[in-house]
């Protein structure tokens, strides 16, 4: 009986050694994955800070005006480009609905065609 107990004890010890070995290397793999994720987080935080800096620079009124002038050929509006709301119908035409009909409120009493 002691021989069976001895062999059983050896098997249990062997299983414990294998389990300990797997746990040790599993922990190393997990630590490596954790370090990789932390590096990704650090890189993302750095990129976020860079993008926030770029956004604050590009949101400045001076930069927008310079970009509009140089890249888009835009400038301050001229007096002849300004129009009041009442002048819009004369300048661009009467608004048209989705079906191509002039809305009843815009016809001003004219009979529909």
C-alpha positions in Angstrom: 0.0 0.0 0.0 2.8 2.4 0.7 4.1 1.8 -2.8 0.8 3.0 -4.3 0.8 6.0 -2.0 4.4 6.7 -3.0 3.5 6.5 -6.8 0.4 8.6 -6.2 2.5 11.2 -4.4 5.0 11.3 -7.3 2.2 11.8 -9.8 0.7 14.6 -7.7 4.1 16.2 -7.3 4.7 15.9 -11.1 1.4 17.5 -11.8 2.1 20.3 -9.3 5.5 20.9 -11.0 4.0 21.0 -14.5 1.2 23.3 -13.2 3.7 25.6 -11.5 5.8 25.7 -14.7 2.8 26.6 -16.9 1.6 29.3 -14.4 5.1 30.8 -14.3 5.3 31.2 -18.1 1.7 32.1 -18.4 2.4 35.0 -16.0 5.4 36.0 -18.1 3.2 36.1 -21.2 0.5 38.1 -19.5 3.1 40.6 -18.2 4.4 41.0 -21.8 0.9 41.5 -23.1 0.3 44.0 -20.3 3.4 45.9 -21.2 2.4 46.0 -24.9 -1.0 47.4 -24.0 0.5 50.0 -21.7 2.9 51.0 -24.5 -0.1 51.4 -26.9 -1.9 53.5 -24.3 1.1 55.8 -23.9 1.4 56.1 -27.7 -2.3 56.9 -27.9 -2.0 59.6 -25.2 0.9 61.1 -27.0 -1.0 61.2 -30.3 -4.0 62.7 -28.5 -1.9 65.5 -27.1 -0.4 66.1 -30.5 -3.8 66.3 -32.1 -5.1 68.6 -29.4 -2.2 70.9 -30.0 -2.8 70.9 -33.7 -6.5 71.5 -33.2 -5.8 74.5 -31.0 -3.4 75.9 -33.6 -5.8 75.4 -36.5 -8.8 76.8 -34.5 -7.1 80.2 -34.2 -8.9 82.9 -36.2 -5.6 84.2 -37.7 -4.7 80.7 -39.0 -8.2 80.2 -40.6 -8.0 83.7 -42.2 -4.5 83.0 -43.6 -5.6 79.5 -44.9 -8.7 80.9 -46.5 -6.8 83.7 -48.2 -3.8 81.6 -49.4 -5.4 78.2 -50.2 -9.0 79.1 -51.1 -8.5 82.6 -52.5 -11.0 84.1 -50.1 -11.0 87.5 -48.5 -13.3 89.8 -46.5 -16.7 90.2 -48.1 -17.2 93.3 -50.3 -20.2 95.5 -49.9 -21.7 94.3 -53.2 -21.6 90.7 -51.9 -23.8 91.5 -49.0 -27.6 91.0 -49.3 -30.5 91.2 -46.9 -33.0 88.4 -46.5 -35.6 90.3 -48.5 -33.2 90.6 -51.5 -32.5 86.9 -51.7 -35.6 86.0 -53.8 -34.6 88.6 -56.4 -31.0 87.4 -56.4 -31.3 83.6 -56.5 -35.0 83.0 -57.3 -38.0 81.8 -55.5 -37.6 78.7 -53.3 -38.8 75.5 -55.0 -40.2 72.5 -53.1 -39.1 68.9 -53.5 -41.7 68.3 -56.3 -40.6 71.4 -58.2 -43.6 73.5 -57.3 -43.5 76.9 -55.7 -44.9 76.8 -52.2 -48.4 78.5 -51.8 -47.0 81.1 -49.4 -44.5 82.2 -52.0 -46.9 82.6 -54.9 -48.5 85.6 -53.3 -52.0 84.9 -54.5 -51.0 83.7 -58.0 -53.0 80.8 -59.4 -51.1 77.5 -59.5 -50.1 76.2 -62.9 
